Structure formats: structure tokens, C-alpha cells
Amino acid sequence: MDPSPSIVLGTRGSALALAQTGLVRDALLRHDPSLAVAVERIVTTGDRITDRPLDQVGGKALFVAEIESALRDGRIDVAVHSAKDLPSALPDDMRVVACLPRADAREAVVSRSGLGLDALPAGAVVGTSSPRRACQLRARRPDLVLRDVRGNVDTRLAKLAAGQYDALVLAAAGLARLGLLHVATELVPLDVMPPCAAQGAVALEVHVANAAAAARAAALDHAPTTCAVAAERAFLATIGGTCSTPLAAHATLDGPVLRLTAMIGAADGRMVRDALAGHAADAESIGRRLAARMLKRGGAELLAASAPSEPALAHGA
């Protein structure tokens, strides 16, 4: 008798990463109940370094390098990522073959006082490790004090409860997948704080030589999410920003029409915002064209202004 087919999923070991991997495991089993699914937890450099902002220690690649190494050596078959953690350019031997249906892409404010973003008192200490969120917060509430915060969702919430911050800004999708959306004080409208590229999406990455794993993962693809993420990542790749660059990109689909809204910002809260619509089949082209247009309309100057001399996040524990 032939052995049951099997597949090994690779993921970071955080509660959120494991919850997302559970979604992938369940989807695989719905597609093929005979499949044996194992999960390999991989500690990345980004997980080990939690006392410094990402842009100071190597950026988003710190969360994927070890996982991609496991794909190369065959320890795992499919890598499960928060799509927003993937660098805009993948190694030549790696492919994203599917995205799960996207969760809520909005930002969530979690405050100890129960107050929303606009109601927080002047001088309130808000924790975020995202230059994009910091830019958006400075633009809307320049009277707030922003402090860096690293760590997994539960670690950040513990720091909030301990009084190190008055409020946090977190991805609503992460809270929802952990069953913690009830702690959110406010879900911020997308037009107030547009998200980073691919926020709320789960991406499945494989090595190009593993055709069997690619086929199984591709069967889970949610085409509208993949299309939207393609436009957002094309925007990001064309801009060429780093983890220190405040960038936002969010695409929505209405039938065959894709609309991409984006932002290029500077650390002090200045920003350029624009949108472009077109046929969904041209998703990547829309992303590239919008990026080029925004760079010409002031985005390039803002990118140049995102330098160490600009206001930085105050480092907090």
C-alpha cells in the first residue's frame, strides 16, 4: 500500500504565525483529507532581535531567510508567511504560489483608556515599530509621543497593560486571527491609515524545484487576494523603499476593475497620496505606473527626506 501523501509547512513560532499556519493546514485537509500535514517551527533572526527597529538590523528579510533556507534543503515543503513580511523581491529560486483570502486590512488602536485615535489626550504615548504608521500618526496627531515597540502581539499587549504605553497601533488581521479583536478600541478607516502592502494576507512560498508542493499550495489560492497583493507588491518594488520608508498600498477589486490607493511618506508626517484604477489583469502594471507617477509628484523628495536627521521613533522597552 502506498503511504499517505504528506507535506511539511514551515513557519515562525509566534502565536500568530502558528494560527495562520493552522488556517493553511485546515485548507489543505479540506482539499485532501488523506494528506498528512506536519508543521516545522523555525526561529528567524527577526524573532531573536527584539530590542531594535527592523530598519537598523536588516529589514523584513530577517523574518524569511531561515525559512527559505529550510525550503532549499527540503526540511519543509511550503513556507507560510504574513505576506507583508516578504521583501518586495524574492530570490530567483523562490515563488509565492498562493494567498489565502485576505483578512481585515485596517489598523486597530488598542488603548488602556478605551479612547480612539482622535480622542487620545495630547502627549499620549503610542507604541508602533512601523515608520508608515508613525508617519500617518504624525500627520493626524502631531501631539502624540511615539515610541518603538517590538515583539509578538501578546508581548506588545503585555507592555501596554504594564503601562509602558497609553495605546498601540496593531494590524486588525493579526488580532482577529488570534481571537483578540475584542481588545481593539477602534478600527481605523482605510482612508485615514492606509495599510502596508499585503497587510492581512497570508502567502504560501515554495522552492521552484518542488512541483508537488507548489501544486498543493496553489490549489488554495484566493485569486482576488493574489491579484490585489500583486498590485501592492509591484508598487513597493518600483518605489524601492526599505523598512525605514513610510509606504502604504492597498488594492480593492470591483468585478474586473482593480483600484490601488497608495502613500509615500516622510518621517515627519509629510506624505503624497494617489490612486489608480484599471483592469485586474494588469495588476502589476497598475502598481508600477502608480509608483512612477507618485515619484514624479513629490514622492521622490519624500523618500530622500526619510533620513536619520528626520524625527525618529523614541525607543521604548
C-alpha positions in Angstrom: 0.0 0.0 0.0 1.3 3.4 -0.9 1.9 5.7 2.1 -0.4 8.6 2.6 0.8 11.8 0.9 2.5 14.3 3.2 3.5 17.9 3.3 5.6 19.9 5.8 4.6 23.5 6.4 7.3 25.9 7.7 6.5 28.9 9.9 7.8 31.2 12.6 6.9 30.1 16.0 4.8 33.0 17.2 1.2 32.5 18.2 0.0 34.5 15.1 2.3 32.6 12.7 1.0 29.3 14.1 -2.6 30.4 13.9 -2.1 31.3 10.2 -0.4 28.0 9.6 -3.4 26.3 11.1 -5.6 28.0 8.5 -3.3 26.6 5.8 -3.3 23.1 7.4 -7.1 23.1 7.6 -7.5 24.2 4.0 -5.1 21.5 2.8 -7.1 18.9 4.7 -10.4 20.1 3.3 -8.9 19.7 -0.2 -7.4 16.3 0.5 -8.4 14.6 3.8 -5.8 11.8 3.3 -2.9 14.3 3.4 -0.5 14.1 6.4 0.4 17.7 7.3 3.3 18.5 9.6 4.4 21.9 10.9 8.0 22.9 11.4 8.6 25.9 13.6 11.6 28.0 12.6 13.2 30.7 14.7 14.3 33.6 12.5 16.8 36.3 13.1 13.9 38.8 13.3 12.4 36.8 16.1 15.7 36.8 18.1 16.3 40.5 17.8 13.5 42.4 19.5 15.3 45.4 21.0 16.0 47.4 17.9 13.8 48.7 15.0 13.9 46.4 11.9 15.5 49.0 9.7 18.5 49.1 12.0 19.2 45.3 11.8 18.4 44.2 8.2 14.7 44.7 7.5 12.0 42.3 6.6 14.4 39.7 5.2 15.2 38.8 8.8 11.9 37.1 9.1 12.2 34.9 6.0 15.9 34.0 5.4 16.0 30.9 7.6 12.6 29.8 6.4 13.8 30.0 2.8 16.9 28.0 3.7 14.6 25.3 5.0 12.8 25.3 1.7 16.1 24.9 -0.2 17.3 22.0 1.9 14.0 20.2 1.8 13.2 20.4 5.5 9.9 22.0 4.6 7.7 22.0 1.5 5.7 25.2 1.9 6.5 28.3 3.8 3.6 30.2 5.4 4.2 33.9 5.7 2.4 37.0 6.7 2.6 38.4 3.1 3.5 41.9 4.4 6.7 40.4 5.8 8.0 39.3 2.4 10.6 41.5 0.8 9.3 43.0 -2.5 11.8 41.0 -4.5 12.1 37.2 -3.9 15.2 35.1 -4.6 15.2 33.6 -8.1 14.6 30.1 -6.7 11.5 31.0 -4.7 7.9 31.6 -5.7 4.7 32.7 -4.0 2.1 30.4 -5.4 -0.9 31.2 -3.4 -2.6 33.6 -1.0 -5.4 32.8 1.4 -8.5 35.0 1.5 -7.4 38.3 2.9 -8.5 39.3 6.4 -9.4 42.9 7.5 -6.6 45.2 6.3 -7.4 48.0 8.7 -5.3 49.2 11.7 -6.6 48.6 15.2 -6.0 51.1 18.0 -5.8 49.4 21.4 -5.7 51.9 24.3 -5.7 51.5 28.0 -8.3 54.3 28.4 -10.7 52.9 25.8 -10.3 56.1 23.7 -9.9 56.0 20.0 -7.1 57.7 17.9 -8.7 61.2 17.7 -9.7 61.2 21.4 -6.4 60.3 22.9 -5.1 63.2 25.0 -2.2 65.3 23.9 1.1 63.7 24.9 -0.3 60.2 25.0 2.4 57.6 24.4 1.6 55.4 21.4 3.7 52.3 20.6 4.5 51.4 17.0 7.5 49.9 15.2 6.3 50.9 11.8 7.6 54.0 10.0 4.4 54.1 7.9 2.2 54.1 11.0 4.4 56.7 12.6 4.2 59.0 9.5 0.4 58.6 9.5 0.1 59.3 13.2 2.3 62.4 13.0 0.2 63.7 10.1 -3.1 63.3 12.0 -1.9 63.7 15.6 1.4 65.5 15.8 0.8 66.0 19.6 1.2 62.3 20.4 4.5 60.8 21.6 5.6 57.8 19.5 7.8 55.1 20.9 9.1 52.0 19.2 7.7 48.6 20.3 8.8 45.2 19.1 7.8 41.7 20.0 4.8 39.5 19.2 1.2 40.6 19.7 1.0 39.2 23.2 4.3 40.8 24.2 3.1 44.2 22.9 -0.3 43.9 24.7 1.6 42.9 27.9 3.7 46.1 27.6 0.5 48.1 27.2 -1.1 46.6 30.2 2.0 47.3 32.2 1.7 51.0 31.5 4.7 51.4 29.2 2.3 52.8 26.5 -1.1 54.5 26.5 -2.0 52.9 23.2 -0.8 50.6 20.5 -1.5 50.5 16.8 -1.6 46.9 15.5 -2.9 45.1 12.4 -6.6 44.2 12.9 -6.0 41.0 10.9 -3.4 39.7 13.5 -5.8 40.4 16.4 -8.6 38.7 14.6 -6.6 35.6 13.8 -5.6 35.3 17.5 -9.2 35.7 18.7 -8.3 39.1 20.2 -10.2 41.6 18.1 -12.3 42.3 21.1 -9.4 44.2 22.7 -9.4 46.8 19.9 -10.6 50.2 20.9 -11.1 51.3 17.4 -10.7 50.0 13.8 -9.2 52.9 11.8 -10.8 53.6 8.4 -8.6 52.8 5.5 -8.7 56.3 4.2 -7.2 57.6 7.5 -4.4 55.0 7.8 -4.0 53.0 4.6 -2.1 49.8 5.3 1.3 48.5 4.2 1.4 46.3 1.0 -0.2 42.9 1.5 -1.4 43.6 5.1 -3.9 40.9 6.1 -2.8 38.4 3.5 -1.2 35.0 4.1 1.3 34.0 1.4 2.5 30.5 0.6 6.0 30.2 -0.8 7.8 27.2 -2.3 11.1 26.3 -3.9 10.8 26.3 -7.7 12.1 22.7 -7.8 9.2 21.4 -5.6 6.5 21.0 -8.1 4.3 18.7 -6.0 4.3 21.2 -3.1 3.6 24.1 -5.5 0.6 22.3 -6.9 -0.9 21.5 -3.5 -0.4 25.1 -2.3 -1.7 26.6 -5.5 -5.0 24.8 -5.0 -5.6 27.0 -2.0 -5.2 30.3 -3.9 -7.8 33.0 -3.5 -7.4 34.8 -6.8 -8.8 38.2 -5.8 -6.4 38.4 -2.9 -3.4 37.4 -5.0 -4.4 40.0 -7.6 -4.6 42.8 -5.1 -1.3 41.7 -3.4 0.4 41.6 -6.8 -0.5 45.3 -7.5 0.6 46.3 -4.0 3.9 44.5 -4.2 4.6 45.8 -7.7 4.1 49.3 -6.2 6.5 48.5 -3.4 9.2 47.1 -5.7 9.0 50.0 -8.1 9.4 52.5 -5.2 12.4 50.5 -3.9 11.9 51.6 -0.4 13.3 50.0 2.8 11.9 49.2 6.2 12.6 52.8 7.1 10.4 54.2 4.3 6.8 55.1 5.1 4.9 53.4 2.3 1.3 52.3 2.1 -0.5 50.4 -0.7 -4.0 48.8 -0.7 -5.9 47.4 -3.7 -9.5 46.6 -4.0 -11.4 44.8 -6.7 -14.9 45.5 -8.1 -15.5 42.9 -10.7 -12.8 43.2 -13.3 -11.7 46.7 -12.0 -8.8 47.0 -9.6 -8.3 50.2 -7.7 -4.9 50.8 -6.0 -4.5 53.5 -3.3 -1.0 54.3 -2.1 1.0 56.7 0.0 4.7 57.7 0.1 5.6 59.5 3.3 8.4 61.0 5.3 9.3 60.5 8.9 7.9 63.9 9.9 4.4 63.2 8.6 4.5 64.7 5.2 3.0 62.5 2.5 1.9 62.1 -1.1 -1.2 60.1 -1.7 -2.7 58.9 -5.0 -4.8 56.2 -6.6 -5.1 54.5 -10.0 -7.6 52.1 -11.4 -7.5 49.6 -14.3 -8.3 46.1 -15.4 -7.4 43.5 -12.8 -5.4 41.5 -15.4 -3.0 44.5 -15.4 -2.5 44.4 -11.6 1.3 44.6 -11.6 1.3 47.3 -14.3 -1.1 49.4 -12.2 1.3 49.1 -9.3 4.3 50.1 -11.3 2.5 53.0 -13.0 1.1 54.4 -9.8 4.6 54.3 -8.2 6.2 56.1 -11.1 3.5 58.8 -11.1 3.8 59.4 -7.4 7.6 59.6 -7.5 7.2 62.4 -10.1 4.6 64.1 -8.0 6.7 64.6 -4.9 7.3 61.1 -3.7 11.0 61.1 -4.7 11.6 64.1 -2.5 9.9 62.5 0.5 11.9 59.3 0.1 15.1 61.4 0.1 13.8 63.1 3.3 13.4 59.8 5.1 16.9 60.1 6.6 18.3 59.8 10.1 18.1 63.5 10.5 14.3 63.3 10.4 12.4 62.7 13.7 12.8 59.1 14.7 10.7 56.9 17.0 11.6 57.3 20.6 13.0 54.0 21.7 11.0 52.4 24.5 11.3 49.0 26.1 
